[in-house]
Amino acid sequence: MSYDTGWFKSSRSSGGSNACVEVRLTDQAVDVRDSKVPEAGHIQVSHAAWRAFLNLLR
């Protein structure tokens, strides 16, 4: 069974802001895209790279 959360925004995204990204977690990687133009594509990073990014934000 494969894991895929589907696209979601951060729980910290405010309703009035249009400066959001969406994230999708899968077995293989983490996908990130601009929520305003999802058709423009996405970037894909490893789970380790995503964890390192989040740790830098904390």
C-alpha positions in Angstrom: 0.0 0.0 0.0 1.5 3.4 -0.9 1.3 6.5 1.2 0.0 9.8 -0.2 -1.5 12.5 1.9 -2.8 14.5 -1.0 -2.1 18.2 -1.2 -2.5 20.3 1.9 -1.7 23.7 3.3 -0.1 24.4 6.6 -2.4 24.7 9.6 -0.6 28.0 10.2 -1.7 29.5 6.8 -4.1 32.3 7.4 -7.4 32.4 5.4 -6.7 35.9 4.0 -3.2 35.2 2.8 -2.4 34.2 -0.8 1.3 33.5 -0.1 0.9 29.8 0.6 2.5 26.6 -0.5 0.9 23.2 -0.6 2.7 20.0 0.4 2.1 16.4 -0.4 3.9 13.6 1.5 4.4 10.3 -0.3 6.4 7.1 0.3 9.1 8.3 -2.0 9.4 12.1 -1.4 7.8 15.4 -0.4 6.3 17.5 -3.1 5.9 21.3 -2.7 3.9 23.7 -5.0 2.6 27.2 -5.1 -1.1 27.1 -4.0 -1.9 30.1 -6.3 -0.7 28.3 -9.5 -0.7 24.6 -8.8 -0.6 23.9 -12.6 2.8 25.4 -12.8 4.3 22.2 -11.3 6.1 21.3 -8.1 9.4 20.6 -6.6 10.3 17.3 -5.0 12.6 16.8 -2.1 13.7 13.8 -0.1 12.2 13.1 3.3 15.6 13.9 4.9 15.8 17.2 3.1 12.3 18.2 4.2 13.1 17.3 7.9 16.3 19.4 7.7 14.3 22.3 6.3 11.7 22.1 9.0 14.3 21.9 11.7 15.9 25.1 10.3 12.6 26.9 10.7 12.2 25.9 14.3 
